[in-house]
Amino acid sequence: MKTLLLALVVALAGAQGGRGRGPIQIMTLSSPAWQDGGQIPLKHTQPGGDVSPPLTWTNAPENVASYALVVHDLDAPVSGGADDMLHWLVWNIPGAARELPAGISQGATLPDGSRQISATGPNYRGPAAPAGGPPHHYVFELYALDATLDVPAVGASPPQTRAAVLAALAGHVRGKAVFTGTFKRSE
């Protein structure tokens, strides 16, 4: 459901071009910790300590007001209406930013004004795919926005906050980048 909603938001934003300001610009999101599609290092996983990875992005459109980052596990369906596991949602990242350092601190609101949540609270939740199955795919989606999002960091459940942020993106997406990693626990 959420993946479908996200695809719809991007499609509508692309068709509308972020309030009529042209097509969505393709950005590049990367990490020095692993190559796109590669294995996520242990330190950035639940068994390794839940240290958020360093992320950088390039080719951002002009006049970005804020960024939103959605990190989810495509292979982990969850109950309660969500279609996959939310590992990290950070929104209202300042428009001048071009990176998130490793080890973002826990807390609903960060010192730069960004807000964050995951399925388990106001923090990065690292991958934890079970050893008995195939590796899971963790998708990092970064959106460049022409506005900040008026979605509070506390007061609603993580699925409700995620839905509110995704709904607030509609009509404001100016650029997008996607970066993936895989992980499964050692046996």
C-alpha positions as CSV (number, residue, x, y, z in Angstrom):
1,M,0.0,0.0,0.0
2,K,2.7,2.5,1.0
3,T,4.9,1.6,-1.9
4,L,1.9,2.1,-4.2
5,L,1.2,5.5,-2.5
6,L,4.8,6.5,-2.9
7,A,4.8,5.6,-6.6
8,L,1.6,7.6,-7.1
9,V,3.1,10.6,-5.3
10,V,6.2,10.5,-7.6
11,A,4.1,10.0,-10.7
12,L,1.8,12.9,-9.9
13,A,4.8,15.1,-8.9
14,G,6.5,14.2,-12.2
15,A,3.4,14.9,-14.2
16,Q,2.9,18.2,-12.4
17,G,6.6,18.9,-12.2
18,G,6.5,20.0,-8.5
19,R,3.8,22.6,-8.9
20,G,4.4,23.3,-12.6
21,R,8.2,23.9,-12.2
22,G,9.4,21.3,-14.7
23,P,10.1,17.5,-14.5
24,I,11.6,15.8,-11.5
25,Q,15.4,16.0,-11.6
26,I,17.3,12.8,-11.2
27,M,19.8,13.0,-8.3
28,T,22.5,10.7,-7.2
29,L,22.5,9.3,-3.7
30,S,25.5,7.3,-2.4
31,S,27.5,6.2,0.6
32,P,31.2,5.5,1.1
33,A,30.1,2.5,3.2
34,W,28.9,0.4,0.3
35,Q,28.3,0.5,-3.5
36,D,24.7,0.8,-4.8
37,G,23.1,-2.6,-4.6
38,G,26.0,-4.0,-2.4
39,Q,26.0,-5.5,1.0
40,I,25.4,-3.1,3.9
41,P,28.3,-3.3,6.4
42,L,27.5,-4.9,9.8
43,K,28.0,-1.6,11.7
44,H,25.0,-0.1,9.9
45,T,22.7,-3.0,10.9
46,Q,20.8,-4.0,14.0
47,P,23.3,-6.8,14.9
48,G,26.1,-4.3,14.4
49,G,24.8,-1.4,16.6
50,D,22.3,0.5,14.4
51,V,24.7,3.2,13.3
52,S,23.1,5.2,10.5
53,P,25.3,5.2,7.4
54,P,26.9,8.3,5.9
55,L,25.0,9.5,2.8
56,T,25.8,12.1,0.2
57,W,23.9,13.4,-2.8
58,T,24.6,15.3,-5.9
59,N,22.8,16.9,-8.9
60,A,20.2,18.5,-6.6
61,P,17.8,21.0,-8.3
62,E,18.0,24.7,-7.6
63,N,15.9,26.3,-4.8
64,V,15.4,23.2,-2.7
65,A,13.7,24.1,0.6
66,S,14.2,20.7,2.2
67,Y,14.8,17.0,1.7
68,A,13.0,13.9,2.8
69,L,14.7,10.5,3.1
70,V,12.7,7.2,3.3
71,V,14.5,4.0,4.1
72,H,12.5,0.8,3.9
73,D,12.9,-3.0,3.5
74,L,11.1,-4.1,0.4
75,D,11.2,-7.8,1.5
76,A,9.7,-7.4,5.0
77,P,5.9,-7.2,4.9
78,V,4.4,-6.0,8.2
79,S,0.9,-6.1,9.6
80,G,-1.3,-3.1,10.3
81,G,-1.7,-1.9,6.7
82,A,1.9,-1.1,5.9
83,D,3.4,-3.0,3.0
84,D,7.0,-2.9,4.1
85,M,9.2,-2.2,7.1
86,L,10.1,1.5,7.7
87,H,13.7,1.6,8.8
88,W,14.2,5.4,8.8
89,L,12.2,8.5,7.8
90,V,14.0,11.8,8.0
91,W,12.2,15.0,6.7
92,N,12.8,18.7,6.7
93,I,16.5,18.1,6.1
94,P,17.8,21.6,5.3
95,G,17.8,22.5,1.6
96,A,21.5,23.5,1.7
97,A,22.5,20.0,2.9
98,R,24.3,17.6,0.6
99,E,25.0,14.9,3.1
100,L,23.9,13.1,6.3
101,P,26.9,12.0,8.5
102,A,27.2,8.5,10.0
103,G,25.8,8.0,13.4
104,I,22.8,10.5,13.5
105,S,21.7,10.8,17.1
106,Q,18.5,9.5,18.4
107,G,15.6,12.0,18.9
108,A,12.5,13.2,17.2
109,T,13.9,16.5,16.2
110,L,17.6,16.9,15.3
111,P,19.8,20.0,15.9
112,D,19.4,21.2,12.3
113,G,15.6,21.0,12.5
114,S,15.2,17.7,10.7
115,R,12.7,15.2,12.1
116,Q,13.1,11.5,12.2
117,I,11.2,8.3,13.0
118,S,11.4,4.6,12.3
119,A,9.2,1.6,13.0
120,T,10.6,1.5,16.5
121,G,10.9,5.2,17.4
122,P,12.8,8.4,16.7
123,N,16.0,6.8,15.4
124,Y,17.7,4.9,12.6
125,R,16.7,1.2,12.6
126,G,19.3,-0.8,10.8
127,P,18.7,-3.9,8.7
128,A,18.1,-7.2,10.4
129,A,17.0,-9.8,7.8
130,P,17.0,-13.3,9.2
131,A,19.8,-15.7,8.4
132,G,17.4,-18.4,7.3
133,G,16.2,-16.6,4.2
134,P,17.5,-14.6,1.2
135,P,19.1,-11.2,1.7
136,H,16.6,-8.3,2.0
137,H,16.7,-5.2,-0.2
138,Y,16.9,-1.9,1.7
139,V,15.9,1.1,-0.4
140,F,17.0,4.7,0.4
141,E,14.8,7.2,-1.4
142,L,15.8,10.9,-1.2
143,Y,13.3,13.6,-2.3
144,A,14.3,17.2,-3.0
145,L,11.3,19.4,-2.1
146,D,10.3,23.0,-2.8
147,A,8.8,23.3,0.7
148,T,9.3,22.1,4.3
149,L,6.7,19.6,5.5
150,D,4.3,20.5,8.3
151,V,4.3,17.1,9.8
152,P,5.1,16.8,13.6
153,A,7.8,14.4,14.7
154,V,5.7,13.1,17.6
155,G,2.1,12.5,18.4
156,A,1.2,9.8,15.8
157,S,2.3,6.2,15.3
158,P,5.2,5.6,12.8
159,P,2.8,4.3,10.1
160,Q,0.6,7.4,10.5
161,T,3.6,9.7,10.4
162,R,5.0,7.9,7.3
163,A,1.6,8.3,5.6
164,A,1.4,12.0,6.5
165,V,4.9,12.7,5.2
166,L,4.2,10.8,2.0
167,A,1.0,12.7,1.5
168,A,2.7,16.0,2.2
169,L,5.3,15.3,-0.6
170,A,2.6,15.5,-3.2
171,G,3.1,18.4,-5.5
172,H,6.5,19.4,-3.9
173,V,9.0,16.9,-5.3
174,R,11.6,18.6,-7.4
175,G,14.2,15.8,-7.5
176,K,14.7,12.2,-6.5
177,A,17.5,9.7,-5.9
178,V,17.4,6.0,-5.0
179,F,20.2,4.0,-3.4
180,T,20.0,0.3,-2.3
181,G,21.8,-2.1,-0.1
182,T,21.3,-5.7,0.8
183,F,21.7,-7.6,4.1
184,K,21.0,-10.8,5.9
185,R,22.2,-12.0,9.3
186,S,25.1,-14.5,9.4
187,E,24.2,-18.0,10.4
